[in-house]
Amino acid sequence: MSNRTFDRETLLDLSVNVIPLAILAFFVIVYGVMGNYPDDPVVLVVQMSIIIVTGIALTLLTYFSGKAIAGSEEEDEIPPGYSAEDAAAAPDPEAESTAEDV
């Protein structure tokens, strides 16, 4: 297992959030450079804060979902309703299938 938090497969899973983040960054830049600024600065502050807070929230959501995905890949798959002791006591299905094939 890799020492990195996010391996290649996890980064590929999280790459779907790059496009919305790029769109939000594009609008912040466009509104900042070519904005038609209203007379009331409160409107500009609310507009920019909605875009920036949404971008920060999406970035945090992406990070924590990446940690959850990486953490779930490290855990053993135990079906719901079973304990670790049940999983250890269960016979290996691969060992049974090879015995039947012989």
MDAnalysis code that builds the backbone (N, CA, C; Angstrom):
import MDAnalysis as mda
import numpy as np

u = mda.Universe.empty(306, n_residues=102, atom_resindex=np.repeat(np.arange(102), 3), trajectory=True)
u.add_TopologyAttr("name", ["N", "CA", "C"] * 102)
u.add_TopologyAttr("resid", np.arange(1, 103))
u.add_TopologyAttr("resname", ["MET", "SER", "ASN", "ARG", "THR", "PHE", "ASP", "ARG", "GLU", "THR", "LEU", "LEU", "ASP", "LEU", "SER", "VAL", "ASN", "VAL", "ILE", "PRO", "LEU", "ALA", "ILE", "LEU", "ALA", "PHE", "PHE", "VAL", "ILE", "VAL", "TYR", "GLY", "VAL", "MET", "GLY", "ASN", "TYR", "PRO", "ASP", "ASP", "PRO", "VAL", "VAL", "LEU", "VAL", "VAL", "GLN", "MET", "SER", "ILE", "ILE", "ILE", "VAL", "THR", "GLY", "ILE", "ALA", "LEU", "THR", "LEU", "LEU", "THR", "TYR", "PHE", "SER", "GLY", "LYS", "ALA", "ILE", "ALA", "GLY", "SER", "GLU", "GLU", "GLU", "ASP", "GLU", "ILE", "PRO", "PRO", "GLY", "TYR", "SER", "ALA", "GLU", "ASP", "ALA", "ALA", "ALA", "ALA", "PRO", "ASP", "PRO", "GLU", "ALA", "GLU", "SER", "THR", "ALA", "GLU", "ASP", "VAL"])
u.atoms.positions = np.array([
    [0.836, -1.178, 0.000],
    [0.000, 0.000, 0.000],
    [0.884, 1.245, 0.000],
    [0.428, 2.247, -0.606],
    [1.185, 3.482, -0.742],
    [1.105, 4.311, 0.536],
    [2.135, 5.110, 0.786],
    [2.133, 6.000, 1.939],
    [1.322, 7.262, 1.683],
    [0.993, 7.539, 0.437],
    [0.226, 8.733, 0.088],
    [-1.218, 8.558, 0.523],
    [-1.870, 9.687, 0.862],
    [-3.269, 9.640, 1.264],
    [-4.156, 9.286, 0.083],
    [-3.928, 9.914, -1.060],
    [-4.737, 9.676, -2.240],
    [-3.894, 8.970, -3.295],
    [-4.285, 7.764, -3.650],
    [-3.583, 7.075, -4.719],
    [-4.187, 7.468, -6.064],
    [-3.706, 6.872, -7.111],
    [-4.118, 7.258, -8.469],
    [-5.611, 7.030, -8.691],
    [-6.137, 5.910, -8.224],
    [-7.551, 5.595, -8.430],
    [-8.457, 6.550, -7.659],
    [-8.055, 6.926, -6.466],
    [-8.842, 7.875, -5.682],
    [-8.842, 9.245, -6.344],
    [-7.698, 9.654, -6.867],
    [-7.634, 10.936, -7.570],
    [-8.500, 10.926, -8.830],
    [-8.573, 9.801, -9.507],
    [-9.454, 9.703, -10.670],
    [-10.922, 9.806, -10.249],
    [-11.274, 9.224, -9.102],
    [-12.647, 9.339, -8.598],
    [-12.990, 10.783, -8.252],
    [-12.026, 11.519, -7.734],
    [-12.274, 12.888, -7.292],
    [-12.117, 13.906, -8.412],
    [-11.610, 13.486, -9.548],
    [-11.370, 14.442, -10.632],
    [-12.655, 15.012, -11.223],
    [-13.802, 14.418, -10.936],
    [-15.062, 14.959, -11.455],
    [-15.376, 16.326, -10.855],
    [-14.781, 16.663, -9.733],
    [-15.026, 17.965, -9.103],
    [-14.098, 19.059, -9.620],
    [-13.166, 18.712, -10.473],
    [-12.245, 19.715, -11.009],
    [-12.979, 20.673, -11.947],
    [-13.889, 20.157, -12.757],
    [-14.606, 21.010, -13.709],
    [-15.478, 22.039, -12.999],
    [-16.302, 21.658, -12.002],
    [-17.066, 22.700, -11.295],
    [-16.179, 23.715, -10.582],
    [-15.060, 23.265, -10.027],
    [-14.140, 24.207, -9.376],
    [-13.532, 25.160, -10.396],
    [-13.216, 24.671, -11.574],
    [-12.674, 25.535, -12.625],
    [-13.720, 26.544, -13.088],
    [-14.975, 26.127, -13.182],
    [-16.038, 27.050, -13.577],
    [-16.212, 28.144, -12.525],
    [-16.192, 27.774, -11.252],
    [-16.317, 28.777, -10.189],
    [-15.137, 29.745, -10.204],
    [-13.930, 29.215, -10.401],
    [-12.758, 30.090, -10.476],
    [-12.845, 31.012, -11.681],
    [-13.353, 30.508, -12.810],
    [-13.528, 31.328, -14.005],
    [-14.462, 32.502, -13.719],
    [-15.584, 32.242, -13.055],
    [-16.530, 33.317, -12.773],
    [-15.973, 34.333, -11.785],
    [-15.193, 33.892, -10.813],
    [-14.567, 34.843, -9.885],
    [-13.619, 35.756, -10.650],
    [-12.829, 35.180, -11.542],
    [-11.881, 35.984, -12.321],
    [-12.607, 36.930, -13.271],
    [-13.621, 36.419, -13.971],
    [-14.350, 37.263, -14.926],
    [-15.067, 38.398, -14.209],
    [-15.732, 38.110, -13.118],
    [-16.438, 39.160, -12.379],
    [-15.452, 40.151, -11.753],
    [-14.272, 39.669, -11.387],
    [-13.276, 40.565, -10.812],
    [-12.634, 41.482, -11.828],
    [-12.409, 40.978, -13.037],
    [-11.726, 41.759, -14.063],
    [-12.699, 42.603, -14.878],
    [-13.776, 42.010, -15.331],
    [-14.681, 42.699, -16.240],
    [-16.048, 42.939, -15.613],
    [-16.104, 43.062, -14.311],
    [-17.386, 43.201, -13.646],
    [-18.045, 44.548, -13.886],
    [-19.341, 44.518, -14.037],
    [-20.137, 45.730, -14.113],
    [-20.583, 46.027, -12.683],
    [-19.759, 46.764, -11.973],
    [-19.965, 46.930, -10.546],
    [-21.170, 47.824, -10.262],
    [-22.071, 47.363, -9.395],
    [-23.244, 48.163, -9.047],
    [-22.871, 49.307, -8.109],
    [-23.819, 50.224, -7.931],
    [-23.579, 51.351, -7.038],
    [-23.474, 50.901, -5.582],
    [-24.175, 49.847, -5.258],
    [-24.181, 49.340, -3.890],
    [-23.131, 48.226, -3.762],
    [-22.076, 48.419, -2.961],
    [-21.030, 47.395, -2.863],
    [-21.503, 46.121, -2.159],
    [-22.625, 46.199, -1.433],
    [-23.133, 45.003, -0.755],
    [-23.513, 43.934, -1.783],
    [-24.046, 44.347, -2.922],
    [-24.429, 43.407, -3.970],
    [-23.199, 42.655, -4.478],
    [-22.108, 43.351, -4.685],
    [-20.876, 42.719, -5.152],
    [-20.326, 41.752, -4.104],
    [-20.346, 42.156, -2.848],
    [-19.833, 41.300, -1.776],
    [-20.671, 40.030, -1.662],
    [-21.989, 40.158, -1.740],
    [-22.856, 38.978, -1.649],
    [-22.631, 38.062, -2.850],
    [-22.537, 38.643, -4.035],
    [-22.333, 37.858, -5.248],
    [-21.018, 37.085, -5.183],
    [-19.939, 37.760, -4.853],
    [-18.634, 37.092, -4.789],
    [-18.577, 36.082, -3.639],
    [-19.184, 36.416, -2.513],
    [-19.130, 35.491, -1.380],
    [-19.903, 34.205, -1.680],
    [-21.001, 34.301, -2.424],
    [-21.733, 33.081, -2.786],
    [-20.847, 32.177, -3.643],
    [-20.165, 32.742, -4.615],
    [-19.320, 31.941, -5.498],
    [-18.127, 31.372, -4.729],
    [-17.478, 32.195, -3.917],
    [-16.276, 31.751, -3.199],
    [-16.614, 30.730, -2.126],
    [-17.688, 30.943, -1.377],
    [-18.079, 29.985, -0.338],
    [-18.471, 28.649, -0.969],
    [-19.138, 28.688, -2.104],
    [-19.476, 27.448, -2.809],
    [-18.207, 26.716, -3.251],
    [-17.221, 27.440, -3.748],
    [-15.960, 26.821, -4.155],
    [-15.210, 26.216, -2.982],
    [-15.187, 26.923, -1.860],
    [-14.521, 26.390, -0.668],
    [-15.250, 25.151, -0.161],
    [-16.578, 25.186, -0.149],
    [-17.351, 24.030, 0.305],
    [-17.119, 22.828, -0.597],
    [-17.059, 23.044, -1.910],
    [-16.803, 21.946, -2.841],
    [-15.395, 21.395, -2.667],
    [-14.435, 22.256, -2.401],
    [-13.066, 21.799, -2.164],
    [-12.983, 20.947, -0.894],
    [-13.618, 21.395, 0.177],
    [-13.625, 20.620, 1.424],
    [-14.361, 19.297, 1.256],
    [-15.482, 19.327, 0.564],
    [-16.233, 18.103, 0.317],
    [-15.404, 17.115, -0.496],
    [-14.685, 17.601, -1.476],
    [-13.827, 16.746, -2.291],
    [-12.720, 16.128, -1.449],
    [-12.119, 16.916, -0.574],
    [-11.027, 16.409, 0.263],
    [-11.524, 15.327, 1.225],
    [-12.626, 15.614, 1.923],
    [-13.109, 14.647, 2.910],
    [-13.704, 13.402, 2.261],
    [-14.305, 13.541, 1.096],
    [-14.776, 12.344, 0.405],
    [-13.592, 11.519, -0.100],
    [-12.512, 12.169, -0.490],
    [-11.304, 11.447, -0.877],
    [-10.706, 10.674, 0.276],
    [-10.703, 11.283, 1.451],
    [-10.207, 10.560, 2.637],
    [-11.107, 9.377, 2.961],
    [-12.429, 9.546, 2.799],
    [-13.355, 8.448, 3.064],
    [-13.169, 7.319, 2.057],
    [-12.974, 7.668, 0.789],
    [-12.744, 6.650, -0.236],
    [-11.444, 5.907, 0.039],
    [-10.389, 6.634, 0.373],
    [-9.098, 6.004, 0.645],
    [-9.177, 5.138, 1.890],
    [-9.933, 5.578, 2.891],
    [-10.075, 4.790, 4.111],
    [-10.900, 3.538, 3.905],
    [-11.909, 3.604, 3.048],
    [-12.748, 2.435, 2.811],
    [-12.020, 1.375, 2.002],
    [-11.051, 1.776, 1.199],
    [-10.283, 0.804, 0.426],
    [-9.349, 0.000, 1.318],
    [-8.972, 0.538, 2.459],
    [-8.053, -0.150, 3.351],
    [-8.767, -1.146, 4.264],
    [-10.064, -0.979, 4.470],
    [-10.808, -1.842, 5.371],
    [-11.140, -3.162, 4.696],
    [-11.284, -4.207, 5.525],
    [-11.734, -5.490, 5.013],
    [-13.223, -5.417, 4.740],
    [-13.659, -6.103, 3.702],
    [-15.069, -6.103, 3.333],
    [-15.804, -7.137, 4.179],
    [-16.586, -6.662, 5.143],
    [-17.422, -7.525, 5.961],
    [-18.866, -7.151, 5.654],
    [-19.682, -8.112, 5.252],
    [-21.067, -7.786, 4.906],
    [-21.831, -7.232, 6.116],
    [-22.842, -6.392, 5.861],
    [-23.635, -5.847, 6.969],
    [-24.297, -6.963, 7.758],
    [-24.308, -6.832, 9.065],
    [-24.931, -7.828, 9.933],
    [-23.972, -8.879, 10.442],
    [-22.732, -8.857, 9.970],
    [-21.737, -9.827, 10.405],
    [-20.648, -9.108, 11.189],
    [-20.005, -9.840, 12.083],
    [-18.900, -9.271, 12.856],
    [-17.583, -9.778, 12.272],
    [-16.501, -9.246, 12.792],
    [-15.176, -9.681, 12.340],
    [-14.939, -11.144, 12.700],
    [-15.488, -11.614, 13.831],
    [-15.342, -13.012, 14.237],
    [-16.068, -13.935, 13.260],
    [-17.269, -13.510, 12.791],
    [-18.003, -14.302, 11.816],
    [-17.210, -14.419, 10.518],
    [-16.591, -13.329, 10.093],
    [-15.816, -13.343, 8.856],
    [-14.595, -14.239, 8.994],
    [-13.983, -14.267, 10.180],
    [-12.809, -15.111, 10.388],
    [-13.194, -16.588, 10.445],
    [-14.388, -16.903, 10.966],
    [-14.818, -18.288, 11.096],
    [-15.388, -18.851, 9.801],
    [-15.771, -18.009, 8.875],
    [-16.368, -18.475, 7.623],
    [-15.320, -19.150, 6.759],
    [-15.716, -20.214, 6.063],
    [-14.756, -20.881, 5.167],
    [-14.459, -20.008, 3.953],
    [-13.304, -20.237, 3.382],
    [-12.871, -19.476, 2.217],
    [-13.584, -20.011, 0.978],
    [-14.381, -19.190, 0.272],
    [-15.107, -19.691, -0.899],
    [-14.185, -20.105, -2.048],
    [-13.018, -19.506, -2.164],
    [-12.088, -19.887, -3.218],
    [-11.499, -21.263, -2.960],
    [-11.273, -21.601, -1.691],
    [-10.731, -22.908, -1.354],
    [-11.768, -23.997, -1.652],
    [-13.042, -23.708, -1.413],
    [-14.093, -24.690, -1.682],
    [-14.256, -24.916, -3.177],
    [-14.175, -23.855, -3.976],
    [-14.381, -24.009, -5.418],
    [-13.234, -24.808, -6.053],
    [-12.028, -24.680, -5.555],
    [-10.917, -25.454, -6.111],
    [-11.026, -26.902, -5.722],
    [-11.574, -27.204, -4.536],
    [-11.739, -28.587, -4.104],
    [-12.825, -29.278, -4.939],
    [-13.860, -28.553, -5.343],
    [-14.909, -29.124, -6.153],
    [-14.450, -29.354, -7.586],
    [-13.552, -28.529, -8.073],
    [-13.086, -28.649, -9.450],
    [-12.204, -29.875, -9.671],
    [-11.582, -30.390, -8.603],
    [-10.629, -31.502, -8.725],
    [-11.316, -32.796, -8.831],
])
